Amino acid sequence: MDALYIGIDVSRDRLDVAATSPSVAAFHLPRNHDGLADLVERLKPLGAERIAVEATGGFETVVVAALAAALLPVVVVNPAQVRAFAWALGKRAKTDPIDAAVIARFAEATRPDLRPLADAETEALADLVTRRRQIVAMIGAENQRLKRASARTAKSIRRLLKALEKELTGIDQDIDDSIRRSPNWLEKVELLKSVPGIGDQIARTLIAELPELGTLDRRQIAALVGLAPWTRQSGQWRGKSFIGGGRAAVRSALYMGALLAARYNPELKAFRDRLVDQGKPKLVAIIAVARKLVTILNALIRDNQPWHELKA
């Protein structure tokens, strides 16, 4: 028999489920406690090769946790890749049942690897890191508004900025407390910070949002965060390679780390300068530094050695 692949489209209130086999009828359930329990019971006896759930801004987290707890082979797939796959199939319509079927076919075509999922503590830390990022973005937006605000509006903006800065301090304290309660996380933070250019916020983002760090090879970890270059060529034509996909928040953190490392890390500065001397655009050189940086950090966690010991 052909392997069975299941696709689940997750929305705020509903789960739509489809399979690659016509013998398994599509169905939908509410996204609540009873619906998740029913989902597990219905999927367990099917013996699916993979159960693919599309990342939907956090709605998928409880679904993935329920399936993983039942030891079902669940994977989270990138919605941009699924949508591109749908267009390739000629699926222009977009409804939840159609999306579930496309997700199932995407899983069948790509056969994504199963990876260990973050535990509850890591998920909680990731939520705090995400919230911190949102508050920082709000502070930036309000500061931009302040530059062109009238005197009366400026007073309101300053009050809001004061509240946001207080909230940011509280979030930072919560993140610090979480890290200190976990000796394993604390050790990883120190290992990552041993690399010049990596500070507290970048290290914490990597721990919270890239739990696979240290468990994959250098190509896999670069691809996971969207730093692996995609080659474009056809016949004699050669297009520029580009990056994309992956985890945008992690990629942004690594980009900031690369900017700092290209200034303060002697090896990575020399690497960046060599690329620029070869005629590479500065942005391309920094992205290459970010890719090299994540492979270094991956090796630090894998080998449990700080930067200077690894270099020695």
N, C-alpha and C positions, 0 to 999 in steps of 0.2 A: 504493500500500500504506500501511496505517496505520503510524505510527511505533512502533517496538518499545521497550518499557521493561523493564528487568531489575531484579529485587529480590534482594538477598543478605542472608540472616539469618546472623549470625556468632556462633558460640559458642566456647568455649575450644578445642575439638578439631575442629569441623566447620563447613563452609560449606554452607548450603542455598540453592539458586539456583532462581528461578522467573521466568517471563516473562509479559507480557500477551498474547502470541500463542499459541494452542493448537498451532501448528506447532512450537514450541520446547518440548520436554519438560523438565519439572523434573528436577533432578539434585542430588546432594550430593557433596562432596569433603572430604578431611581438611584441616584448617587447618595445613598444614606446607609445606615448600619445594616438594615435588612437587605437592601439591594446588594451590598458588598458580600454579605453572607451567602445570598442566593447565587451571586456570580461565581464564587469559589466552588460551591457545590455543583454548579452546572459545568464548570470547566475541568474540574478534577478528573472525571472519568474519560475525558476526550483524548488524553495523552498527547497534547499539542507539543510540537517541536519548539515553538516560540509563541509567546503571547506578547504582542507589541502594543504599547500604550504611547500615544503621542503626547509630548510635553505641552501642557496648556496653561502655563503661568501659575502652576501650583495646584490646580484642581486634580491633577493626576497623582499627587503624592500619596494620598490616603488609599487610592486604588492600587498603586504599585506596592505599598506596604502590606495591604491585605493579601495580595497574590503571593508576594515573597514569603510572608509568614506561613502560607499554606504550601511552601516549597514548590510553587509552580514556576516555570521558566519564563519569567517576565523580563522584558527589556523596554527601555524608554527610547523612543526614536525622535529624530529632529523634525519638527513640523515643516520647515522650509524644504527639506529633502523629500518629504512625503508629498508636498504640493507639487514640486518639480516632477516627481514620478507620476502624479496624477495627470499633469499636462502632457507628459510623454505618452500616456495611455489614451489621451484624447478625452479625459474626464473633465469637462469644463464645468459641469454642474457641481454644486457644493451643498450637500445636506449631510446631517450626521450619519445616517445609514450608509450613504455613499462613501463618506470619509472612512468609516470603519472598514468597509470592504477594500478600499484602496490601501489602508494601513496594513491589512492582512496580506495583500498582494506585494506590498513593499517589503514586508518582513520575509516573505517567501523568496523574493528576488535577491535581496541583499544578505539574508541570513546573518543578522547582527550577532556579534559575540555576546555571550552572557558575561556580565561583570558583577563583582560583589557590590551590593547596594549599601548606601550610607546607613549607619544605624540611627536610632532615634536622637541620640545626643548630637551627632554630626548634622542631622537635619535641623535641629533646634539652633545650632550655631550658624548654619547657613541662613536661616531665617533672620537672625540678628544681623549678620553681615549684609544681607540684602536690604534690610530696613535701614541700616547705616548709610548704604549707598543712596537710597531714596531720599533720606534727610539731607545729605550733602548736596544732592541735585536740587532740592527745594531751596536750600540756602543760596546756592549759586543763582537760581532763577530770581529770588527775591533781591539779591544784591544787584542784578542787572536792572530790575524794575526801579530800584532806589536811585539809580543814576539819572533817570529821566522823570522822576516823580515830583509832583507838586509838594509844597510844604505840608499840606494837610494829609496827603496820601503817604508821604514819607514817614509821618508819625506812626501810622498803622503798620507800615512795612518794618520799621525798627522794632515795634512790639513783637511782631511775628518772628523776626530774626532772633530776638532774645529768647523766645520760647523754643525755637528750633535748635538754637545752640545749647540750651539747657537739656533738651531731649537728646541731642547728639552726645553730650557728656554722659548722660545716663546709659545710652546704648553702648558707648565705649566701656563703661564700667561693667555692664552685663557681659560683654565679650571677654573682658579681662578676667572676670570671675569664672566664666566657663573654661577658659584656657587653664587657669590656675588649678581648677578642680580635676583636671585630667593631666597626670604626669606624662602620658604619651603625647598629647597635643603640645604640652610645654616643651618637651624635648624636640619635637618636630619644628616648632617655631624657632628655637635656638639654632637648629641645623640650617634652616632656610636663611635665617638672618646672618649666618656666617659668611654668606656671599655678599660682597660689596654691591650695594644697589637695592638690596631686599630689606625693607623695614617691617615694622609691626603689621601695618594694614595689608600689605601685599602678602606677607606670610600667613596671616589669618584668613585672607580670602582663599588662598590656595588650599589650606587645611579644610576649610568649610565647603568649598565648592569644587574641589578636585581631589576627592578621597582616593582616587586611583593612583595618585602620585607615588612612585616607587614600586608599582606592581606591573607596569607595562614597559615595553621597550621604547627606545627614543622615537621611532617613527609613529608608534601608536599614540604616545602621549602628545606629540606635536599635532597629530590629526585630531585628537580628542578635543583640544582647545582651539582648533581652527587655525593653526599656524603652519600646517603642511601646505606647500605650494601646489596649486593645481596647474598642470601643464595644458596649454591649448595649442594644438597643431593639426594641420590637415594637408597632406601632400607636401608641397614645398613651403606652404605657409607656416610661419611660426608666430604665434601670438604671445603676448606677455603672460607669464604665470601670475596667479593671484591666489589670495587666501580667502577663506570664508567658512561659514558653518561653525560648528563647535560651540564652546561656551563663551559667549561674548564677555561676560563679567570677568572671567579668568583671563581671557585674551587682553582685555583692557588693563588689568592689573599687571600682566607681564609686559605690556607695552610701556607702562610707566616705569617698571623695574628696568627695562632695557635702556630707557633714556638715562636713568641714573647710572646704571652699570657702564654705559658707554662713556661716562665721564669719570667714574671713580673706581672701576674695576680694571686693573691694568691689562688683563688678558682680553676681556671683551672690548675694551677701548681699542686695543691693537687690532682686534678682529674687525671692528667697525671701520677703523681708518684704512685698513687694507682693502676692504670692499669699496670704499669711496675712492681710493687711489686707482682702483681698477675701472672706475667710471660708473659704478652703481649709484643710482639716486640715493640721497640720504635717507628717505623713507624706507626704501627697499633694504638698505643696510641696517636700519633699526629693527625692522621686522626680522631680519636674519639673526640679529643679536637676541631678540625675544625668543626665537626658535632655539637658538643655542642655549639660552638661559634656562628654558624649561627642561632641556635634556640634562643640564648640569644639576638642577634642583631634583629632578627625578633620580639621578644617580646618588645624590646625597642621602635621600630618604631610603633608597634601596639598600645602600651599603652602610647606612647609619654612621656616616662620617661627616664631620664638618668640612668646610671648603679647604682650609689649609692642610688638613690631613689627607684629603682626597688628592690635592695637588701634589703633596709630597710623595 
